[in-house]
């Protein structure tokens, strides 16, 4: 560090300016992306609109691509299962998925039953290395 950026005061000044620049760039990019620019109520509204769009797109099909699961189904399963099964202090989205958009909950259950028949055992034992033999 010292060889390229000096020593003593020059080194400290360079480190200070570099840290400040990186923080500024990170903050500006986060703001441009929208993170931190919305209130909690706005974020909830955006999430509700997204759930509605996903539900409309899925409609009454078994999978997003039709009769066969695709990469999109794997991705959506991960996101929707997180909303359904990861405990949180506010289970608002869990209730919404079960009450307002039941096709999303049914989709998650369908994929879970097809690809993770040992879901309960895996989750209860926290044995996420399913490729290893169980003792």
C-alpha positions as CSV (number, residue, x, y, z in Angstrom):
1,X,0.0,0.0,0.0
2,X,2.7,2.4,1.0
3,X,4.8,1.9,-2.1
4,X,2.0,3.0,-4.4
5,X,0.3,5.5,-2.3
6,X,3.0,7.0,-0.1
7,X,3.5,6.8,3.6
8,X,2.5,8.8,6.6
9,X,0.1,11.7,6.0
10,X,-0.1,11.0,2.2
11,X,-1.1,7.3,3.0
12,X,-3.7,8.3,5.5
13,X,-5.2,11.0,3.3
14,X,-5.4,8.5,0.3
15,X,-7.1,5.9,2.5
16,X,-9.6,8.4,3.8
17,X,-10.5,9.7,0.3
18,X,-10.7,6.2,-1.1
19,X,-13.1,5.0,1.7
20,X,-15.2,8.1,1.3
21,X,-15.3,7.7,-2.5
22,X,-16.3,4.0,-2.2
23,X,-19.1,4.8,0.3
24,X,-20.4,7.6,-1.9
25,X,-20.4,5.4,-5.0
26,X,-22.2,2.5,-3.1
27,X,-24.7,4.9,-1.7
28,X,-25.4,6.5,-5.1
29,X,-25.8,3.2,-6.8
30,X,-28.2,1.9,-4.0
31,X,-30.3,5.1,-4.4
32,X,-30.4,4.7,-8.2
33,X,-31.5,1.1,-7.8
34,X,-34.3,2.2,-5.5
35,X,-33.0,0.6,-2.2
36,X,-33.8,2.9,0.7
37,X,-35.9,5.2,-1.5
38,X,-39.2,3.8,-0.5
39,X,-41.1,3.7,2.8
40,X,-42.3,0.5,4.3
41,X,-45.8,1.0,3.1
42,X,-44.6,1.6,-0.5
43,X,-42.5,-1.5,-0.3
44,X,-45.4,-3.5,0.9
45,X,-47.6,-2.2,-1.9
46,X,-44.9,-3.0,-4.5
47,X,-44.6,-6.6,-3.1
48,X,-48.4,-7.0,-3.2
49,X,-48.5,-5.9,-6.8
50,X,-45.7,-8.4,-7.6
51,X,-47.6,-11.2,-5.9
52,X,-50.8,-10.3,-7.9
53,X,-48.8,-10.3,-11.2
54,X,-47.2,-13.7,-10.4
55,X,-50.6,-15.1,-9.5
56,X,-52.2,-13.8,-12.7
57,X,-49.3,-15.2,-14.8
58,X,-49.6,-18.6,-13.1
59,X,-53.4,-18.6,-13.3
60,X,-54.6,-22.3,-13.1
61,X,-51.6,-23.8,-14.8
62,X,-49.6,-26.4,-12.8
63,X,-46.3,-24.6,-13.6
64,X,-45.4,-21.2,-15.0
65,X,-44.3,-22.8,-18.3
66,X,-47.4,-25.0,-18.6
67,X,-47.4,-28.7,-17.9
68,X,-43.6,-29.0,-17.4
69,X,-41.5,-27.3,-14.7
70,X,-38.8,-24.9,-16.0
71,X,-36.1,-22.8,-14.5
72,X,-38.6,-20.1,-13.8
73,X,-40.5,-22.5,-11.6
74,X,-37.4,-23.3,-9.6
75,X,-36.8,-19.6,-9.1
76,X,-40.3,-18.8,-8.2
77,X,-40.5,-21.8,-5.8
78,X,-37.4,-20.4,-3.9
79,X,-38.9,-17.0,-3.5
80,X,-42.5,-18.1,-2.7
81,X,-41.4,-20.8,-0.3
82,X,-39.3,-18.3,1.5
83,X,-42.4,-16.1,2.0
84,X,-44.5,-19.1,3.1
85,X,-42.0,-21.0,5.3
86,X,-39.4,-18.7,6.7
87,X,-40.8,-17.3,10.0
88,X,-41.1,-13.6,10.5
89,X,-42.5,-11.2,13.0
90,X,-45.0,-10.1,10.4
91,X,-46.7,-13.0,8.6
92,X,-48.6,-10.6,6.3
93,X,-47.4,-12.1,3.0
94,X,-48.0,-15.7,4.3
95,X,-51.6,-14.8,5.0
96,X,-52.0,-13.0,1.6
97,X,-50.6,-16.0,-0.3
98,X,-53.0,-18.4,1.5
99,X,-56.1,-16.2,1.4
100,X,-55.9,-13.9,-1.6
101,X,-53.6,-15.9,-4.0
102,X,-54.2,-19.6,-3.2
103,X,-52.8,-20.7,-6.5
104,X,-49.3,-19.6,-5.4
105,X,-49.5,-21.6,-2.2
106,X,-50.8,-24.6,-4.2
107,X,-47.9,-24.2,-6.6
108,X,-45.4,-24.2,-3.8
109,X,-47.0,-27.4,-2.3
110,X,-47.0,-29.0,-5.8
111,X,-43.3,-28.4,-6.4
112,X,-42.4,-29.3,-2.8
113,X,-44.2,-32.7,-3.0
114,X,-42.7,-33.5,-6.4
115,X,-39.0,-32.6,-5.7
116,X,-38.7,-32.7,-1.9
117,X,-40.8,-35.7,-0.6
118,X,-38.5,-35.6,2.5
119,X,-39.1,-31.9,3.2
120,X,-40.3,-32.2,6.8
121,X,-37.4,-34.5,7.7
122,X,-34.8,-32.3,6.0
123,X,-36.1,-29.2,7.6
124,X,-36.5,-30.7,11.1
125,X,-33.0,-32.2,11.1
126,X,-31.5,-29.2,9.3
127,X,-29.7,-31.8,7.1
128,X,-29.4,-29.7,4.0
129,X,-26.7,-31.9,2.5
130,X,-29.3,-34.2,0.9
131,X,-26.7,-35.8,-1.4
132,X,-25.0,-37.4,1.6
133,X,-26.2,-40.7,3.1
134,X,-28.1,-40.3,6.3
135,X,-27.1,-42.3,9.3
